[in-house]
Amino acid sequence: MDADGTYPAKYLPEMLVELEQADMVVGSRTGADVHIPLTRRPAKWFLRVMANYVANAKIPDLNSGLRIFRRGVAMQYFAILSDQFSFTTTITLAMLCDKYAVTYTPIDYRRRQGKSKIMPWDAGSFAVLILRVAMLFRPLRVFLPIAAVCLVYGIFKTAVDLTHDPNISASAIFAFVSALMMVLVGMLGDAVATRLGRFSQQMAMGVRPKEYDELQGEESAPEPFIYTKAQ
C-alpha cells in the first residue's frame, strides 16, 4: 500500500475476504471519488491498452498501489520484480499471463499529499517494461505483429514489382523471410515461456476457480455400473 495518503485503508478488510477466492486482489481506482491528474490519463490509457493486449485480459487499473497477494505466488517472480515503480505493473502482468486468479475491487483515490516522483517521460519506461514482460511471458504477442507488418510489406512490394518487372525484388523476398523468422522465433519463445512458466513444477499453486471445483465434484461422483450378461 502506498504511503502518500491517496489509498483509503478502509477497503483492506473487504479485499482480505475476497483473497480467499483469488491469488491477488487489486484496488482499482474506479470508484466514485477518484482524483487522477488529467495530464497522466492519456499515458495511463495507452499503457493499459498495451497491457490488455499482452495479458489478453481486461485490466481496470494496471499499477494501483493498493493490493493484497499471496506470498508464495509473488515470491517466484522476485527475480524479475523491480524495487521501484514498476513492481505493481510487473507482478500484475506476470500473474495474469500465468493464469493466476487476479480480481479487482473498485476503490476511491484521494488527492496526493506531497509531490509525485513519477515524471511524464517515465511513461516510456513503463512501455518498455510491458514489452519486456511480454517477451518473458507472451513473446508471440510481440513477434506476431512484427511478422504481420513484414508480410503485408512483402505482399505490397511483390505486387508493385510484378506490375513493373516480372522479377520479385530482394526487399520483397527479405520481407517474407523476415515474417517467417519472426513467427518461428515467437513460437520458440512461447514454447520456452510455457515450459518454464505455467507447466513448470516449481510454479506456486494458486487458488482454483469455484467453477473448477464444481466440475471436479461432478466428475468425481461415481457413476452406477450395470452389468448385463451377453446372450
LOMAR-260968 format. One record per residue (C-alpha): residue in one letter; y, x, z. Coordinates in steps of 0.05 Angstrom, whole numbers, plus 5000, padded with zeros to 4 digits. Each point is the difference from the previous one (the first is absolute). Layout:
BEGIN
AYXZ/...
***
This chain:
BEGIN
M500050005000/D506850274981/A504750135058/D506549824965/G500549305030/T498549654933/Y493049755015/P499149465054/A494350175047/K498649265013/Y495349994939/L495250515029/P495649515040/E499149564938/M498350614958/L494950245051/V496449344996/E500050034924/L497250705002/E493349715022/Q499049784928/A503450594965/D500250764997/M507650024998/V505349485014/V506950144971/G506449665021/S502949774934/R507649975000/T500249324967/G502049575060/A505949545008/D504750545027/V499350634958/H505650524992/I498250494945/P505950354966/L501349744930/T500550704973/R492750135017/R496949364973/P499650204926/A496350655018/K495549635049/W498349494946/F498350534949/L495650395050/R496649355021/V498449844927/M497050694991/A495949935064/N497549314980/Y497650294933/V496550605033/A496649605055/N498749394956/A502449575057/K506349635022/I503850425051/P505749615033/D502650615038/L497950704980/N503150435054/S501049565060/G500650395065/L496649465042/R492450024991/I493650025040/F493750324973/R493250235022/R499750725022/G493350164968/V502349754932/A506650375001/M497150665024/Q496350124936/Y506650024961/F503550495045/A499050574950/I504549654950/L504849655047/S507050275009/D503650065066/Q506449734968/F502149364965/S494149974952/F494949875055/T500549254995/T499949994924/T494050464995/I495649655051/T501649324970/L497950214930/A494050405025/M497149425040/L501249494945/C496950454947/D493950105045/K499349255009/Y501649975074/A502649355028/V507650045003/T503949385021/Y507449865005/T503949625052/P507249774984/I505050305049/D507550045008/Y503750654988/R506350145041/R506050414981/R498850745009/Q503150345060/G502250684977/K499850354932/S493950014956/K497350684977/I497449724934/M504450174941/P500449644933/W496650584964/D494049935046/A497749424955/G497750534950/S495850335054/F496849345017/A498449884926/V496750684996/L496149845063/I497449354971/L497750374938/R496750535044/V496249475039/A498049674934/M497250674976/L495950055064/F497349285002/R501249654933/P500850544946/L498549514944/R506449635019/V503850634980/F496150244940/L498849344964/P507449854987/I500950714973/A493949914956/A502849334975/V506650334981/C496450554962/L495549494965/V505949574979/Y503850604974/G493850244962/I499049334967/F507449954982/K500250724973/T493749894960/A502949384968/V506350384981/D496050584973/L495549564956/T506049654970/H503250664978/D494250474993/P492449894995/N499050525055/I500549885075/S504850475035/A498050485055/S504449645051/A496249344989/I493350345009/F502750365062/A502249325029/F493149704990/V496650615032/S505049985058/A498549265012/L492650145002/M501050595047/M504449585047/V494649465004/L494550505013/V503950375053/G501949355033/M492849765001/L497850665030/G505449985053/D498349285017/A492650185008/V501750575047/A504949575040/T494849455006/R494450485021/L504350365051/G503549375023/R497249305003/F492750214993/S500450615045/Q495650015062/Q505950295040/M504349384987/A501849625063/M497149305004/G505449484998/V499749275019/R496249524955/P503449384973/K498049345030/E497449774933/Y495250594998/D497249845069/E498849284979/L496650224937/Q495650495038/G498249455048/E497849544944/E495950554968/S496650205065/A497549295013/P492650004983/E497949524945/P493749595011/F493950284964/I495349504969/Y493150234980/T496349594949/K492950154980/A499050084926/Q495349494970/
***
